[in-house]
Structure formats: structure tokens, C-alpha cells
Amino acid sequence: MIINEIREELFRLQDTEYRDFQSKLIPTAGKETFIGVRTPELRCLAKQIAKRDDLCIFLEDLPHKYFDENQLHAFIISDTRDFNLCLERLDVFLHYVDNWATCDQMSPKVFKKHRNELAGPIKKWITDEHCYTVRFGIGMLMEHFLDNDFDPSYLELVAEVVSEEYYIKMMKAWYFATALAKQYDAAIPYLENKRLDTWTHNKTIRKAIESYRVGPAEKEYLRSLKLKDCN
């Protein structure tokens, strides 16, 4: 059976030192769920599994028992060449994602050819109730719509996300810091007008200041916009 075969291969590839290191970086996934397979080997295995006729059995076996299986699932989705099939697989899988690593490493290559069709799904993801679905949606906006396909309305879409979830707030800060690097004039009013909560506001400034893509003059101005945290 494909599930048993995959697990046997994962444990064959296991690196226990890497498992222990990795589990500390991803606290939302239980330590017992980590096998400890390095990412290049997981990507290679995902490509092999994707060719199997019984792939659907693995993809439907949710929730997966192991973090490494979630990673495999994410990499298979990332390599799915059919846009509509990719969306279908995402709609099933996203609500089972329980950590930032699986969320952030899931980047469908087919999206680059279908940006015009992405706006609807992204808006749906960003307004979802599940933490990592929202994080994924913001991440896709950051990856695909801060360059030639940029629209200022996307900044507003992210600014309107209200959540106390750490991993959503961190992604919002990452998004706005990247926007400051790529679309400074459109993004800076969100800090000047205090459109973000204090934590996200200050984290955005910190990330932007750490970026080599933001100029010295802009960094100096950003420092002047830092808010006092009342907590």
C-alpha cells in the first residue's frame, strides 16, 4: 500500500539530528510527528510519488500522521501542472496545514502562468478562518503581485486582515516589508497612517530596515515611524 511504502522510505531517509533540530523550529507541529528527512530528499521523493497511479490514496489520507508527509503533500501540489487541479488539491489540503514551514514551502509553479486567475482564490484564502490558509494567501500575494502585476488594492486587502495569530501577523509584516522594498510609495502610507496593529507595524519596520533592498534614507525615515508598544 502506498502509505506504508512512503513511510518506509521516509524512515529509511531519516536523519535524527536533523529531526531534533527541525522540531524545535516548528513548535506548532508535535515533536513526535517529525521523522527528519531533509528537504532535497523530500522534493525528490515527491516527484517519484506524483507519477504513481495510486497517488490519490496518499493525497486523500488526511490528516497525515507525520510532518514529513505534509511536506511531501505540499511539494506534490507545488509541482502540479494543471492549474484547476492544483486549486482543487489546495482547497482540500490547506485546512490540514498546521505549521509555517509546510505553508511557506508550498509554492505552486503553475501560478506564474495563471496570475490573472489567482485574484479570486487569493481573496478567498485571505478571508478564511484557518490560520495557515490566511498565511498562504498573503504569501501568494507577496510572491506574485508585488512586481509587474502589482495593484495597490492588494495592500488594502492585507491591511484589513485582523488576527491575533502570531503566524498571520508575522506574514503581514513580511508582506509589508517586502512591499516597502518593491513598492515603497504605495506601502509607506500604511505606516504613516498607522493602519497596522502596533506589533505588526514595528515588525514591518524592523524587517524593512534589515533588508538590503531598502535604501539608507528610507530606513532612516522608517526608524522615525516606530510606535511605542504599550504592552
C-alpha positions in Angstrom: 0.0 0.0 0.0 1.3 3.4 -0.9 1.0 4.9 2.6 3.2 2.1 4.1 5.7 2.3 1.3 6.1 6.1 1.7 6.6 5.8 5.4 9.2 3.0 5.0 11.1 5.3 2.6 10.8 8.3 4.9 12.3 6.3 7.8 15.0 5.0 5.5 15.9 8.6 4.8 15.7 9.7 8.4 18.3 12.0 9.9 17.7 12.0 13.7 19.9 15.0 14.4 18.0 17.0 11.7 14.7 15.8 13.2 15.6 17.2 16.6 16.8 20.5 15.2 13.8 20.9 12.9 11.2 20.1 15.5 12.5 23.0 17.6 12.0 25.4 14.8 8.4 24.4 14.2 6.6 24.3 17.6 3.0 24.0 16.3 3.6 20.6 14.9 4.1 18.0 17.6 7.7 16.7 18.1 6.5 13.1 17.7 5.4 13.9 14.1 8.9 14.6 12.8 10.8 11.9 11.0 13.7 14.1 10.0 14.1 13.9 6.2 15.9 16.8 4.6 14.1 19.0 2.1 16.0 18.0 -1.1 15.3 14.3 -0.4 11.6 15.1 0.2 11.4 17.0 -3.0 12.9 14.1 -4.9 10.6 11.6 -3.3 7.6 13.9 -4.0 8.4 13.8 -7.7 8.5 10.0 -7.7 5.2 9.7 -5.8 3.5 12.1 -8.1 4.0 9.7 -11.0 2.2 6.8 -9.3 -1.3 5.7 -10.3 -2.3 5.4 -6.7 -1.2 8.9 -5.8 -4.8 9.9 -4.8 -4.7 7.4 -1.9 -1.9 9.3 -0.4 -3.4 12.8 -1.1 -6.7 11.7 0.5 -5.1 10.2 3.6 -5.8 13.3 5.7 -4.8 14.3 8.2 -1.3 12.9 7.6 0.4 11.3 10.6 3.8 12.9 10.0 5.1 16.4 9.3 7.3 14.9 6.6 4.2 13.5 4.9 2.7 17.0 4.9 5.8 18.3 3.3 5.5 15.6 0.6 1.9 16.7 0.0 2.9 20.3 -0.3 5.7 19.6 -2.8 3.4 17.4 -4.9 0.9 20.3 -5.0 3.7 22.7 -5.9 4.6 20.6 -8.9 1.0 20.1 -10.1 1.0 21.4 -13.7 -2.8 21.7 -14.2 -4.0 25.0 -12.6 -7.5 23.9 -11.8 -6.3 20.6 -10.4 -3.8 22.5 -8.3 -6.5 24.6 -6.8 -8.6 21.6 -6.1 -5.8 20.0 -4.2 -5.1 23.2 -2.3 -8.7 23.5 -1.3 -8.6 20.0 0.3 -5.1 20.3 1.9 -4.9 23.8 3.2 -7.1 23.3 6.2 -4.9 20.4 7.3 -1.7 22.5 7.3 -0.6 23.0 10.9 2.8 24.8 10.6 4.6 27.7 8.9 7.1 25.5 7.1 4.6 23.4 5.1 2.7 26.6 4.4 5.6 28.7 3.2 7.3 25.9 1.2 4.1 25.3 -0.8 4.6 27.4 -3.9 2.7 26.1 -7.0 4.9 26.7 -10.0 1.8 26.8 -12.3 0.6 30.1 -10.6 3.2 32.0 -12.6 1.3 31.3 -15.8 -2.1 32.0 -14.3 -1.8 35.2 -12.3 -4.9 36.7 -13.9 -6.9 33.8 -12.5 -5.4 34.0 -9.0 -7.1 37.0 -7.6 -10.3 35.2 -6.7 -8.7 32.2 -4.9 -6.3 34.6 -3.0 -9.2 36.7 -1.7 -10.9 33.5 -0.6 -7.8 32.2 1.2 -7.1 35.6 2.9 -10.6 35.8 4.4 -10.6 32.2 5.6 -10.8 31.3 9.3 -7.8 28.9 9.3 -4.5 30.5 10.3 -2.3 28.9 7.7 -4.8 29.3 4.8 -4.7 33.1 5.5 -0.9 33.0 5.8 -0.7 31.1 2.5 -2.9 33.6 0.7 -0.8 36.6 1.9 2.3 34.7 0.9 0.9 34.2 -2.6 0.2 38.0 -2.9 3.7 38.7 -1.8 5.2 36.2 -4.2 3.2 37.1 -7.3 1.8 40.6 -7.0 4.4 43.0 -5.8 6.2 43.4 -9.2 4.7 43.9 -12.6 1.3 42.7 -11.6 1.1 44.9 -8.5 -2.2 46.5 -7.7 -2.4 48.9 -4.7 -5.7 47.3 -3.7 -3.8 44.2 -2.6 -2.1 46.3 0.2 -5.5 47.2 1.5 -6.6 43.5 1.3 -3.7 42.5 3.6 -4.1 45.5 5.9 -7.7 44.5 6.5 -6.8 41.1 7.9 -7.3 41.3 11.6 -5.9 38.4 13.7 -4.0 37.8 16.9 -2.4 34.7 15.4 1.3 35.1 15.5 1.9 33.4 12.2 -0.6 35.6 10.4 0.8 38.8 11.9 4.3 37.8 11.0 3.3 37.1 7.4 1.6 40.5 7.3 4.8 42.2 8.5 6.9 40.2 6.0 4.4 41.2 3.2 4.5 44.9 4.0 8.3 44.9 4.5 8.6 43.4 1.0 6.2 45.9 -0.3 8.4 48.7 1.1 11.3 47.2 -0.8 9.4 46.9 -4.1 6.5 49.4 -4.0 7.7 51.9 -1.4 5.5 54.9 -2.3 2.3 52.8 -2.2 3.2 51.0 1.0 4.6 53.7 3.2 1.2 55.4 3.9 0.1 52.3 5.8 2.8 53.0 8.3 2.4 56.8 8.3 -1.3 56.4 8.9 -0.9 53.6 11.5 -3.0 51.2 9.5 -1.4 48.1 11.1 -1.5 47.0 14.8 1.5 48.1 16.8 3.3 44.7 16.8 2.9 44.2 13.0 3.8 47.9 12.4 7.0 47.7 14.3 7.9 44.2 12.9 7.4 45.6 9.4 9.8 48.4 10.1 12.4 46.0 11.6 12.2 43.7 8.6 12.4 46.5 6.1 15.5 48.0 7.9 17.2 44.6 7.8 16.5 44.4 4.0 19.3 45.3 1.6 16.6 46.3 -0.9 15.5 49.3 1.1 17.7 52.4 0.8 19.5 54.2 3.7 17.3 57.3 3.5 14.1 55.2 3.6 15.5 53.2 6.5 16.2 56.3 8.5 12.6 57.6 7.9 11.2 54.2 8.8 13.0 54.4 12.2 11.2 57.6 12.9 7.8 55.9 12.4 8.3 53.2 15.0 5.5 53.1 17.6 5.8 52.8 21.3 4.4 49.4 22.5 2.1 49.9 25.4 2.1 46.3 26.4 
